Amino acid sequence: MMNCLFTHKSKFLALIAALLLGACAMGDSPTGSQDEINQIQSQLLGDMPLPTGAKIMGSDSLIIGRGDGWVGRVNISALQGATDVYAFFQSEYPKAGWTTVTATKAKTSFLVFTKGDRTCAVEINEGSLAGPKSIITITSSPKNANVIAPTRKP
């Protein structure tokens, strides 16, 4: 009787843990059909395509403006692994008119693109077992922003 109770209790605790991990992984993903999500993301990010099924993680992102002129940082969860996401950006961004400045494939992969007066930096990391397969961070800014270096005090 005691072994049976212990086994059921262990299974129950494992189920609760799995449900809690699943809830944490979902975050604030947009809701609606995939077409509706894609349309909203396209309105926000303009000419920056995303891998199929990718979703913007709103609470971890800062998007100022929208469309082809937005600036800021957006975190995205992807259904594909980091290698496939890296291949997507290398293939699809040039098709969308972006020029590759640099690309580094590593544990944390990094790509930089330019288009007109804009720069886009893409960082790709592996996801977690309970969450998305990879996490993408895109930072968008004007190409030649007036950056003033701080002066050193003597």
URDA-V8367 format. One record per run of one state. SS is the DSSP state (h for helix, s for strand, l for the rest). FROM is the first residue (numbers start at 0). LEN is the number of residues. If there is no record, write none. Layout:
BEGIN
SS_FROM_LEN ; SS_FROM_LEN
END
This chain:
BEGIN
l_0_1 ; h_1_25 ; l_26_7 ; h_33_12 ; l_45_9 ; s_54_2 ; l_56_1 ; h_57_3 ; l_60_1 ; s_61_3 ; l_64_2 ; h_66_3 ; l_69_1 ; s_70_8 ; l_78_3 ; h_81_14 ; l_95_3 ; s_98_6 ; l_104_4 ; s_108_7 ; l_115_2 ; s_117_9 ; l_126_7 ; s_133_9 ; l_142_12
END
